[in-house]
Amino acid sequence: MNRGQFSLLQNLLETPLPKLPVYVRQHRSQWDYNRGMSARYMHPLYEFNLDVFVKRVLNKLHLSEGMVSRAEAPEEFSSHEWFKILLVSKEDIFLFKSVTSLERVRDLEDLIALVETGLDYEIIIHELEAQLSKMNRLEA
């Protein structure tokens, strides 16, 4: 949501804690007031990538109130006493990946997999309309 929360998550991902994996940051993060911040982490053993965005995803989509309200805590983090992690809905992930798929081909496979799980397309359409409306207001 903001720079402070990003710093806390960064410390959590990069600092060894019991029962939590340590991730390796792939590129240096820089804060930009209008564009937000992003970082990519990789789990060194499983080659699992974790993309973290603050405010905007690839300078295109904004983290909206609707996205925040649809986010849920994954079961493995739901009862953690030190922090709370919420993941955006699969509909919002679909929207993010549809924007990034032009730059990252592997996202196309993820889009297909998300469609196969069943999506609420009304949520996707409503969010896309809200995003376009926000972009139009910012450009005006």
ZAVO-376124 format. One record per residue: residue in one letter; y, x, z of N, C-alpha, C, O in turn. Coordinates in Angstrom, 1 decimal, decimal comma. Atoms other than C-alpha are relative to their C-alpha. Layout:
ZAVO-376124
["A" [Y X Z] [Y X Z] [Y X Z] [Y X Z]],
...
END
This chain:
ZAVO-376124
["M" [-1,2 0,8 0,0] [0,0 0,0 0,0] [1,3 0,9 0,0] [2,3 0,5 -0,6]],
["N" [-1,2 -0,8 -0,1] [2,4 2,8 0,8] [-0,3 1,5 0,2] [-1,5 1,8 0,3]],
["R" [0,2 -1,5 -0,1] [2,9 6,6 1,1] [-0,7 0,4 1,3] [-1,6 1,2 1,3]],
["G" [0,6 -0,3 -1,3] [2,0 6,6 4,8] [-1,5 -0,3 0,0] [-2,3 0,5 0,5]],
["Q" [1,4 0,4 0,0] [-1,3 4,8 4,3] [-0,8 0,9 -1,0] [-1,9 1,3 -0,7]],
["F" [0,7 -1,0 0,9] [-2,1 7,1 1,3] [-0,3 1,3 0,7] [-1,4 1,8 0,6]],
["S" [0,2 -1,2 -0,8] [-1,6 10,1 3,6] [-1,2 -0,1 1,0] [-2,0 0,8 1,1]],
["L" [1,1 0,3 -1,0] [-4,0 8,6 6,2] [-1,3 0,0 -0,7] [-2,3 0,6 -0,3]],
["L" [1,2 0,0 0,7] [-6,6 7,9 3,6] [-0,4 1,4 -0,5] [-1,6 1,8 -0,5]],
["Q" [0,2 -1,4 0,5] [-6,2 11,4 2,1] [-0,6 0,8 1,1] [-1,6 1,6 0,9]],
["N" [0,5 -0,8 -1,2] [-6,8 12,9 5,6] [-1,5 -0,4 0,3] [-2,3 0,4 0,6]],
["L" [1,3 0,6 -0,3] [-9,8 10,6 6,1] [-1,1 0,5 -1,0] [-2,2 0,9 -0,7]],
["L" [0,9 -0,4 1,0] [-11,4 11,6 2,8] [-0,2 1,5 0,0] [-1,3 2,0 -0,4]],
["E" [0,1 -1,4 0,1] [-10,8 15,3 3,1] [-0,4 0,7 1,3] [-0,6 1,9 1,3]],
["T" [0,3 -0,6 -1,3] [-11,5 15,9 6,8] [-1,4 -0,4 0,5] [-1,8 -1,6 0,5]],
["P" [1,4 0,3 -0,4] [-15,1 16,2 8,0] [0,0 -0,8 1,3] [0,5 -0,5 2,3]],
["L" [0,2 0,8 -1,2] [-16,0 13,4 10,4] [-1,5 -0,4 0,1] [-2,1 -0,5 -1,0]],
["P" [1,5 0,4 -0,1] [-19,5 12,4 11,8] [-0,3 -1,2 -0,9] [0,5 -2,2 -0,8]],
["K" [0,5 1,1 0,8] [-21,4 10,1 9,4] [0,9 -0,4 -1,2] [0,6 -1,4 -1,8]],
["L" [-0,9 0,3 1,2] [-18,6 10,1 6,7] [0,0 1,2 -1,0] [0,1 2,3 -0,6]],
["P" [0,0 -1,0 0,9] [-18,7 12,0 3,5] [1,3 0,6 -0,2] [2,4 0,0 0,0]],
["V" [-1,2 -0,7 0,3] [-16,1 14,6 2,6] [0,2 0,0 -1,6] [-0,8 0,3 -2,3]],
["Y" [-0,3 0,1 1,5] [-14,5 14,1 -0,9] [0,9 1,2 -0,3] [1,7 1,7 0,5]],
["V" [-0,8 -1,1 0,5] [-12,9 16,9 -3,0] [1,1 -0,6 -0,9] [0,7 -1,4 -1,8]],
["R" [-1,1 0,5 0,9] [-9,5 16,1 -4,5] [0,0 0,7 -1,3] [-0,1 1,9 -1,3]],
["Q" [0,1 -0,5 1,3] [-9,5 16,6 -8,2] [1,3 0,5 -0,6] [1,4 1,4 -1,5]],
["H" [-1,3 -0,4 0,4] [-5,8 16,9 -8,8] [1,1 -0,3 1,0] [0,9 -1,1 1,9]],
["R" [-1,0 0,2 -1,0] [-2,6 17,2 -6,8] [0,8 -1,3 -0,2] [1,1 -1,7 -1,3]],
["S" [-0,7 1,3 0,0] [-0,8 14,0 -5,9] [1,4 0,2 0,2] [1,8 1,1 1,0]],
["Q" [-1,5 0,0 -0,2] [2,9 13,5 -6,2] [0,5 -1,4 0,1] [0,1 -2,3 -0,6]],
["W" [-0,6 1,3 -0,2] [4,9 10,6 -5,0] [1,2 -0,2 -0,9] [2,0 0,6 -1,0]],
["D" [-1,1 0,4 0,8] [7,2 8,8 -7,4] [0,3 -1,4 0,4] [-0,5 -2,3 0,4]],
["Y" [-0,4 1,3 -0,5] [9,2 5,9 -6,1] [-0,3 -1,2 -0,9] [-0,8 -2,2 -0,4]],
["N" [0,2 1,1 0,9] [8,9 3,8 -9,2] [-1,5 -0,1 -0,4] [-2,0 -1,3 -0,7]],
["R" [1,4 0,1 0,5] [5,4 4,7 -10,3] [-1,0 0,1 1,1] [-2,2 -0,1 0,8]],
["G" [1,0 -0,1 -1,1] [3,7 5,2 -6,9] [-0,7 1,3 0,0] [0,0 2,3 -0,3]],
["M" [0,8 -1,2 -0,2] [1,0 7,7 -6,4] [-1,4 -0,3 -0,4] [-1,9 -1,4 -0,3]],
["S" [1,4 0,1 0,3] [-2,5 8,3 -7,6] [-0,7 1,3 0,4] [-0,1 2,4 0,4]],
["A" [0,8 -1,2 -0,2] [-5,3 10,7 -6,8] [-1,5 -0,3 -0,4] [-1,9 -1,5 -0,3]],
["R" [1,4 0,2 0,3] [-8,9 11,2 -7,9] [-0,8 1,0 0,9] [-0,4 2,1 1,1]],
["Y" [0,9 -0,8 -0,8] [-11,6 12,4 -5,5] [-1,4 -0,1 -0,6] [-1,8 -1,0 -1,2]],
["M" [1,4 0,0 0,5] [-15,2 13,4 -6,2] [-0,8 0,4 1,2] [-0,5 1,3 2,0]],
["H" [1,0 -0,4 -1,0] [-18,1 13,5 -3,9] [-0,8 1,2 -0,6] [-1,4 1,0 -1,6]],
["P" [0,6 -1,2 0,6] [-19,5 17,0 -4,4] [-1,5 0,0 -0,2] [-2,0 0,6 -1,1]],
["L" [1,5 0,1 0,1] [-23,2 16,1 -4,0] [-0,4 -1,0 -1,1] [-1,3 -0,8 -1,9]],
["Y" [0,4 1,1 0,8] [-23,4 12,8 -5,8] [0,9 -0,2 -1,3] [0,6 -1,1 -2,1]],
["E" [-0,9 0,1 1,2] [-20,6 13,3 -8,4] [0,6 -1,4 -0,1] [0,8 -1,9 -1,2]],
["F" [-0,6 1,4 -0,1] [-19,2 9,9 -7,3] [1,5 0,2 0,0] [2,1 0,9 0,8]],
["N" [-1,5 -0,1 0,0] [-15,5 9,5 -8,3] [0,6 -1,2 0,7] [0,1 -2,3 0,6]],
["L" [-0,7 1,0 -0,7] [-13,1 7,6 -6,2] [1,5 0,2 -0,4] [2,1 1,2 -0,2]],
["D" [-1,4 0,0 0,4] [-9,7 6,7 -7,7] [0,8 -0,7 1,0] [0,5 -1,9 1,3]],
["V" [-0,9 0,6 -1,0] [-6,9 5,9 -5,3] [1,4 -0,1 -0,6] [1,9 0,8 -1,2]],
["F" [-1,3 0,3 0,5] [-3,7 4,3 -6,4] [0,9 -0,6 1,0] [0,4 -1,4 1,9]],
["V" [-1,0 0,6 -0,9] [-0,5 3,4 -4,5] [1,0 -0,7 -0,9] [1,6 0,0 -1,7]],
["K" [-1,0 0,8 0,7] [1,8 0,7 -5,9] [-0,4 -0,4 -1,4] [-0,3 -1,6 -1,8]],
["R" [0,3 0,3 1,4] [0,7 1,0 -9,5] [-1,3 0,7 -0,5] [-1,6 1,8 0,0]],
["V" [1,2 -0,6 0,6] [-2,5 1,7 -11,5] [0,4 0,5 -1,4] [0,8 -0,3 -2,3]],
["L" [-0,3 -0,7 1,3] [-1,8 4,2 -14,3] [1,3 -0,5 -0,6] [1,5 -0,7 -1,8]],
["N" [-1,4 0,4 0,4] [1,9 3,1 -14,4] [0,0 -1,3 -0,7] [0,9 -1,6 -1,5]],
["K" [0,1 1,2 0,7] [0,8 -0,3 -15,6] [0,0 -1,2 0,9] [0,9 -2,0 0,9]],
["L" [0,1 1,1 -0,8] [-0,4 -2,8 -13,1] [0,5 0,3 1,5] [0,3 1,4 2,0]],
["H" [-0,5 -0,1 -1,3] [1,2 -3,4 -9,7] [-1,0 -0,6 1,0] [-1,7 -1,6 0,6]],
["L" [0,9 0,6 -1,0] [-0,8 -4,1 -6,5] [0,8 -1,2 0,5] [1,8 -1,1 1,2]],
["S" [-0,7 1,3 -0,4] [0,2 -7,8 -6,0] [-0,4 -0,6 1,3] [-1,5 -0,2 1,8]],
["E" [0,4 0,8 -1,2] [0,1 -10,1 -3,0] [-1,3 -0,7 -0,3] [-2,1 -0,8 0,6]],
["G" [1,3 0,7 0,3] [-2,7 -12,0 -4,8] [-1,2 1,0 0,1] [-2,2 0,6 0,6]],
["M" [1,0 -1,0 -0,1] [-4,7 -8,8 -5,1] [-0,4 0,4 1,4] [-1,5 0,5 1,8]],
["V" [0,2 -0,3 -1,4] [-4,2 -8,0 -1,5] [-0,8 -1,1 0,7] [-1,6 -0,8 1,5]],
["S" [0,6 1,2 -0,7] [-5,2 -11,5 -0,4] [-1,5 -0,1 -0,4] [-2,3 -0,7 0,3]],
["R" [1,3 0,1 0,5] [-8,4 -11,3 -2,5] [-0,9 1,2 0,5] [-2,1 1,1 0,4]],
["A" [0,7 -1,2 -0,4] [-9,4 -7,8 -1,2] [-0,9 -0,3 1,2] [-0,6 -1,1 2,1]],
["E" [0,9 0,2 -1,1] [-12,4 -7,6 1,2] [-0,5 1,3 0,5] [-0,5 2,3 -0,3]],
["A" [0,5 -1,2 -0,6] [-13,8 -5,0 3,5] [-1,5 0,1 -0,4] [-2,3 -0,8 -0,2]],
["P" [1,4 -0,2 0,3] [-17,1 -3,6 2,2] [-0,8 0,1 1,4] [-0,3 0,6 2,4]],
["E" [0,8 0,0 -1,3] [-19,9 -4,0 4,8] [-0,1 1,3 0,7] [-0,1 1,3 1,9]],
["E" [0,1 -1,3 -0,6] [-20,3 -0,3 5,4] [1,2 0,4 0,8] [1,2 1,3 1,6]],
["F" [-1,2 -0,4 -0,7] [-16,7 -0,1 6,6] [0,5 -1,2 0,9] [1,5 -1,0 1,6]],
["S" [-0,6 1,2 -0,6] [-16,2 -3,6 8,1] [0,1 0,1 1,5] [1,0 -0,5 2,1]],
["S" [-0,1 -0,1 -1,5] [-16,8 -2,6 11,7] [0,4 1,3 0,5] [0,2 1,7 1,7]],
["H" [-0,5 -1,3 -0,5] [-15,3 0,8 11,8] [1,1 -0,1 0,9] [2,1 -0,9 0,7]],
["E" [-1,0 0,1 -1,0] [-13,2 1,4 14,8] [1,3 0,8 -0,3] [2,4 0,5 0,3]],
["W" [-1,2 -0,9 0,2] [-10,7 4,0 13,4] [0,8 -0,5 -1,2] [2,0 -0,1 -1,2]],
["F" [-0,7 0,3 1,2] [-9,7 2,5 10,1] [-0,5 -1,3 -0,6] [-1,6 -1,8 -0,3]],
["K" [0,4 1,2 0,8] [-9,9 -0,6 7,8] [0,2 0,3 -1,5] [1,3 0,6 -1,9]],
["I" [-0,1 -0,2 1,5] [-10,6 -0,2 4,1] [-0,4 -1,4 -0,7] [-1,4 -2,0 -0,3]],
["L" [0,2 1,2 0,8] [-10,3 -3,1 1,7] [-0,2 0,3 -1,4] [0,6 1,2 -1,9]],
["L" [0,2 -0,3 1,4] [-11,6 -3,1 -1,8] [0,5 -1,3 -0,8] [0,2 -2,4 -0,4]],
["V" [-0,5 1,1 0,8] [-9,9 -5,3 -4,5] [-1,2 -0,7 -0,6] [-2,3 -0,2 -0,7]],
["S" [1,1 0,8 0,5] [-12,0 -8,1 -5,9] [-0,5 0,5 -1,4] [0,1 1,3 -2,0]],
["K" [0,6 -0,5 1,2] [-14,3 -7,6 -8,9] [0,9 -0,5 -1,2] [0,9 0,1 -2,3]],
["E" [-0,9 0,4 1,1] [-11,8 -9,7 -11,0] [1,2 0,9 -0,1] [1,6 1,2 -1,3]],
["D" [-1,1 -1,0 0,1] [-9,0 -7,3 -10,1] [-0,5 1,3 -0,5] [0,3 2,0 -1,3]],
["I" [0,5 -1,3 0,5] [-11,2 -4,3 -10,8] [-0,2 -0,2 -1,6] [0,1 0,8 -2,3]],
["F" [0,2 0,2 1,4] [-12,0 -5,9 -14,2] [1,4 0,2 -0,7] [1,5 0,8 -1,8]],
["L" [-1,4 -0,1 0,6] [-8,2 -6,2 -14,9] [0,4 1,5 0,0] [1,0 1,9 -1,0]],
["F" [-0,4 -1,4 0,0] [-7,6 -2,6 -13,8] [-0,7 0,8 -1,1] [-0,1 1,6 -1,8]],
["K" [0,8 -0,7 1,0] [-10,4 -1,3 -15,9] [0,3 -0,3 -1,5] [0,2 0,5 -2,4]],
["S" [-0,4 0,4 1,3] [-9,3 -3,3 -18,9] [1,2 0,7 -0,5] [1,4 1,0 -1,7]],
["V" [-1,2 -0,7 0,3] [-6,0 -1,5 -18,7] [-0,3 1,5 -0,2] [0,3 2,1 -1,1]],
["T" [0,2 -1,5 0,1] [-7,4 2,0 -18,2] [-1,1 0,3 -1,0] [-1,2 1,5 -1,4]],
["S" [1,1 -0,4 0,9] [-10,3 1,7 -20,7] [0,5 0,6 -1,3] [-0,3 1,3 -2,0]],
["L" [-0,5 -0,7 1,2] [-8,0 2,9 -23,5] [0,0 1,5 0,2] [-0,1 2,3 -0,7]],
["E" [-0,1 -1,4 -0,3] [-7,8 6,2 -21,7] [-1,3 0,6 0,6] [-1,5 1,8 0,5]],
["R" [1,2 -0,4 -0,6] [-11,2 6,3 -20,1] [-1,2 -0,8 -0,5] [-1,4 -1,9 -0,1]],
["V" [1,1 0,7 0,8] [-14,2 5,4 -22,3] [-1,1 -0,6 1,0] [-1,6 -1,6 0,7]],
["R" [1,1 0,5 -0,9] [-16,6 5,1 -19,4] [0,3 -1,3 0,7] [-0,6 -2,0 1,2]],
["D" [-0,3 1,3 -0,6] [-14,7 2,1 -18,1] [-0,5 -1,1 -0,8] [-0,7 -2,2 -0,3]],
["L" [0,5 1,0 0,8] [-16,0 0,1 -21,0] [-1,4 -0,5 0,5] [-1,7 -1,7 0,6]],
["E" [1,3 0,4 -0,6] [-19,5 0,2 -19,5] [0,2 -0,7 1,3] [-0,6 -1,7 1,6]],
["D" [-0,3 0,8 -1,2] [-18,1 -0,9 -16,2] [0,5 -1,4 -0,2] [0,1 -2,3 0,5]],
["L" [-0,5 1,3 0,3] [-16,3 -3,8 -17,8] [-1,2 -0,9 -0,4] [-1,3 -2,1 0,0]],
["I" [1,2 0,8 0,4] [-19,6 -5,0 -19,4] [-0,8 -0,3 1,3] [-1,3 -1,5 1,4]],
["A" [0,8 0,2 -1,2] [-21,4 -4,6 -16,0] [0,7 -1,1 0,9] [0,1 -2,0 1,4]],
["L" [-0,8 1,0 -0,8] [-18,6 -6,7 -14,3] [-0,2 -1,4 -0,6] [-0,3 -2,3 0,1]],
["V" [0,2 1,3 0,7] [-18,9 -9,4 -16,9] [-1,4 -0,6 0,3] [-1,5 -1,8 0,6]],
["E" [1,3 0,5 -0,3] [-22,6 -9,6 -16,3] [-0,2 -0,5 1,4] [-1,2 -1,3 1,7]],
["T" [0,1 0,4 -1,3] [-22,1 -10,1 -12,6] [0,6 -1,4 0,2] [0,3 -2,1 1,2]],
["G" [-0,6 1,3 -0,1] [-20,1 -13,3 -13,3] [1,4 0,2 0,6] [1,6 0,7 1,7]],
["L" [-1,4 -0,2 -0,4] [-16,3 -13,3 -13,0] [0,7 -1,4 0,0] [0,3 -2,3 -0,8]],
["D" [-0,9 1,1 0,0] [-13,7 -16,0 -12,2] [1,1 0,3 -0,9] [2,1 0,9 -0,5]],
["Y" [-1,0 -0,4 1,0] [-11,7 -15,8 -15,4] [1,4 -0,6 0,3] [2,4 -0,1 -0,2]],
["E" [-1,3 0,7 -0,4] [-9,0 -18,2 -14,0] [0,8 1,0 0,9] [2,0 1,1 0,7]],
["I" [-0,7 -1,0 -0,8] [-8,2 -15,5 -11,4] [0,6 1,1 -0,8] [1,7 1,5 -0,7]],
["I" [-0,4 -1,1 0,9] [-8,0 -12,8 -14,1] [1,2 -0,4 -0,8] [2,2 0,3 -0,9]],
["I" [-1,1 0,5 0,8] [-5,7 -14,9 -16,3] [1,2 -0,2 0,8] [2,3 0,2 0,4]],
["H" [-1,1 0,3 -0,9] [-3,5 -16,0 -13,4] [0,7 1,4 0,4] [1,9 1,5 0,4]],
["E" [-0,5 -1,3 -0,4] [-3,1 -12,4 -12,2] [0,7 0,7 -1,2] [1,8 1,3 -1,0]],
["L" [-0,6 -0,6 1,1] [-2,4 -11,1 -15,7] [1,4 -0,6 -0,3] [2,3 0,1 -0,6]],
["E" [-1,3 0,6 0,2] [0,3 -13,7 -16,2] [1,1 0,4 1,1] [2,2 0,7 0,7]],
["A" [-1,0 -0,5 -1,1] [1,9 -12,7 -12,8] [0,4 1,4 -0,3] [1,6 1,8 -0,1]],
["Q" [-0,3 -1,4 0,3] [1,7 -9,0 -13,8] [1,0 0,1 -1,2] [2,0 0,8 -1,1]],
["L" [-0,9 0,0 1,1] [3,4 -9,7 -17,2] [1,4 -0,5 0,4] [2,4 0,0 -0,1]],
["S" [-1,3 0,5 -0,5] [6,1 -11,8 -15,5] [0,8 1,0 0,8] [2,0 1,2 0,6]],
["K" [-0,7 -1,0 -0,7] [6,8 -9,0 -13,1] [0,5 1,1 -0,9] [1,7 1,6 -0,7]],
["M" [-0,4 -1,1 0,9] [7,0 -6,4 -15,9] [1,3 -0,5 -0,8] [2,2 0,3 -1,0]],
["N" [-1,1 0,6 0,7] [9,4 -8,7 -17,8] [1,3 0,0 0,9] [2,4 0,3 0,4]],
["R" [-1,2 0,0 -0,9] [11,7 -9,0 -14,7] [0,5 1,4 0,2] [1,7 1,6 0,3]],
["L" [-0,4 -1,4 -0,2] [11,7 -5,2 -14,2] [0,7 0,6 -1,2] [1,6 1,4 -1,0]],
["E" [-0,6 -0,5 1,2] [12,6 -4,6 -17,8] [1,4 -0,6 -0,3] [2,2 0,0 -1,0]],
["A" [-1,2 0,7 0,3] [15,4 -7,1 -17,8] [1,2 0,6 0,7] [2,3 0,1 0,6]],
END
